[in-house]
Amino acid sequence: MTKKILQINSVVNTGSTGRIAEGIGQAAMSVGWESYIAYGRNERPSTSKTLRIGSSWDLKLHGIQTRLFDNHGLASDRATNKFINDIELIKPNIIHLHNIHGYYLNYNILFEYLNKTNIPIVWTLHDCWPITGHCIYFTYVGCEKWKTECYKCPQKKEYPASWIFDRSRKNYILKKSLFKNIPNLTLIPVSDWLSGLIKISFLKDKPTKVIHNGIDTNVFRPTSGISFRMKHKLQDKFIILGIANIWEPRKGLKDFFDLSILLNDQFQIVLVGLNSRQIKQLPNNIIGIKRTESVNELVELYQDSDVFVNPTYEDNFPTTNLESLACGTPVITYKTGGSPEAIDDSTGIIVEQGNIIKLVDAINEIKSKGKMYYSDACVERAHRLYRKEDRYKEYIDLYESLIK
């Protein structure tokens, strides 16, 4: 009988988590599994069988519940009950959770159902939401309430934002009750940093295995051809690249503004993932590009840049670092979360958060040595540690061990 894997994520085949779920599905199918991916929004083509949880209207209603009552993850009742019927029809051997936040799923209903089944549950933790009463990260504001019990959330108006009520204590208690007590649950933090946090959270007794993110090194690789540098007449510039899915304060957009003041005209900052309003606010010496789904465009940008700078203040294990390495471009990152885990002394530089002077020094150090000083080591590290085939095989091996 064919084995079946059902993954659940907010998106499918887009963004880092969507592409990871897609890659895991492909890896499972390559060894004979049947793959399903359930998602909440942003449908994209997939090689797995896909099913959407709820509708655009359900998303809007869930958003209203979140904004008014801090009920994120506790709306979408009808959509979640219908999805449970789909699970019964699929009869998966493994259920693999990714981001179950995102305005599309009722985790209370889902986990009450999962608690009654004998299906092994794998949960890849892409952020800290499972161990808090509200937020997806807490280091930016220095909050440690999650260690004991959340209340009076200092990030109530941050994603998933609530404008009026704060039910962070109730959310924390409910999550602790549901997540801690479910049998057959294996946690997969994607960084050693997050693994360390789990060990002091209410999930500390759950089986835990770190599996780092993987990327397609057949796509993200040094290339040749008509380049971004040529098209924009930047042949004589030292290009500094920054990429984010959404440029919010925790991603360090202000730090790039500060850099643009301190760096002379030998340097060119290029930022990808900005919205129209942010592009209009850029200083003249920063090139702004909107978010792109074109992997080839991203490869061209990584390849043509002299350094990838990731001044993130909150992160788990960003795949942008890995993509840059695979394209032969060194990485400078703040000492934030699991971001430094991707690099070593031969592939980049780690800088203390917010230290713009040290950030400038790091950029100048890479400029003085030249990109080629780092490139071979960057590509070698990406292939040795972050090939998606290797990382996703760890998941398949885990599935096999769990169903035995």
PyMOL commands that set and color helices and strands:
alter all, ss='L'
color gray80, all
select helices_A, chain A and resi 15-30+56-69+77-90+107-114+129-131+145-147+168-181+192-198+228-231+249-251+253-262+276-280+295-304+319-326+339-342+356-369+372-385+388-403
alter helices_A, ss='H'
color red, helices_A
select strands_A, chain A and resi 4-8+34-39+49-52+94-97+121-125+185-189+238-243+267-274+286-290+307-310+331-334+348-351
alter strands_A, ss='S'
color yellow, strands_A
deselect
rebuild
show_as cartoon
